[in-house]
Amino acid sequence: MQETKILSYMGLATRAGRTVSGEFSVEKSVRQGRARLVLVSDEASENAKKKFRNLCSHYKVPMYCFGSSAELGAACGKEFRMSAAVEDEGLAAAMVRILEQEAGTGGVGQNVK
């Protein structure tokens, strides 16, 4: 249920033009201070997860491992995406609240700060 909410929020942010996806675009968004939340696919390599973990930790952006690359891609209106960033503060905050609840109960999200 909560996973559906996250993907719905992601789709809403995408329709509003407030998401970026793909490794280069997400990294650029974080470095420029626009990213409010980074989601990395559970299927991403350990090197990619570590890279985003370090980057997000440095720039103090919440990062979660979430879903498959197909789910992230579909929410972003693309085919497959290993990473995506939400640039809308309100939607990112709502998504973080859900992910924190689920991470606390061993559910959907996994905070890898």
C-alpha positions in Angstrom: 0.0 0.0 0.0 2.7 2.5 1.0 4.8 1.6 -2.0 1.9 2.6 -4.2 1.8 6.0 -2.4 5.4 6.6 -3.0 5.1 5.8 -6.7 2.0 8.0 -7.0 3.9 10.9 -5.4 6.7 10.3 -7.8 4.4 10.4 -10.7 2.8 13.6 -9.5 6.2 15.2 -9.1 7.1 14.1 -12.6 4.0 15.6 -14.1 4.8 18.8 -12.3 8.3 18.7 -13.9 10.0 18.4 -10.5 11.9 15.1 -10.9 15.1 14.2 -12.6 16.2 10.6 -13.3 19.4 8.9 -14.4 22.8 8.9 -12.7 24.2 12.1 -14.2 21.0 14.2 -13.8 20.5 13.1 -10.2 24.1 13.8 -9.3 23.9 17.3 -10.9 20.6 18.0 -9.1 22.1 17.1 -5.7 25.3 19.1 -6.3 23.3 22.2 -7.4 21.2 22.0 -4.2 17.9 21.3 -6.0 17.3 17.7 -5.0 15.2 17.2 -1.8 15.0 13.4 -2.0 17.0 10.7 -3.9 15.6 7.3 -4.6 18.0 4.6 -5.8 16.6 1.3 -7.1 17.2 -1.8 -5.0 18.6 -3.3 -8.2 21.4 -0.7 -8.5 25.0 -1.9 -8.0 26.6 -1.5 -4.7 29.1 1.0 -6.2 26.2 3.2 -7.4 24.5 3.0 -4.0 27.7 3.9 -2.3 28.3 6.8 -4.7 24.9 8.2 -4.0 25.1 7.5 -0.3 28.3 9.5 0.0 27.0 12.3 -2.3 23.7 12.6 -0.4 25.4 12.5 3.0 27.8 15.3 2.0 25.0 17.5 0.6 22.5 16.4 3.4 19.9 15.1 1.1 17.8 12.1 2.2 18.4 9.0 0.2 16.5 5.7 0.1 16.8 2.4 -1.7 13.4 1.8 -3.1 11.7 -0.4 -5.6 12.8 -1.9 -8.9 14.3 0.0 -11.8 11.1 -0.7 -13.8 8.9 0.8 -11.0 11.1 3.9 -10.7 11.2 4.3 -14.5 7.5 4.0 -14.8 6.9 6.6 -12.1 9.2 8.9 -14.0 7.6 8.3 -17.3 10.6 6.4 -18.6 11.5 2.7 -19.2 14.1 1.8 -16.6 15.7 4.1 -14.1 18.2 3.2 -11.4 18.1 6.6 -9.7 15.7 9.5 -9.4 15.6 12.8 -7.5 12.5 14.7 -6.4 13.1 18.5 -6.5 9.7 19.6 -4.9 10.1 20.2 -1.2 6.5 19.4 -0.2 6.3 16.1 -2.2 9.7 15.0 -1.0 8.8 15.7 2.6 5.6 13.6 2.2 7.5 10.8 0.6 10.2 10.9 3.4 7.5 10.6 6.1 6.1 7.5 4.4 9.6 6.0 3.8 10.6 6.7 7.4 7.5 4.9 8.7 8.2 1.9 6.5 11.9 1.8 7.3 11.1 1.8 11.0 8.8 -1.3 10.5 11.2 -3.1 8.1 8.9 -2.2 5.2 9.4 -0.5 1.8 12.2 2.1 2.1 15.6 1.8 3.4 17.4 5.0 4.5 21.0 4.7 3.6 22.3 8.0 4.8 
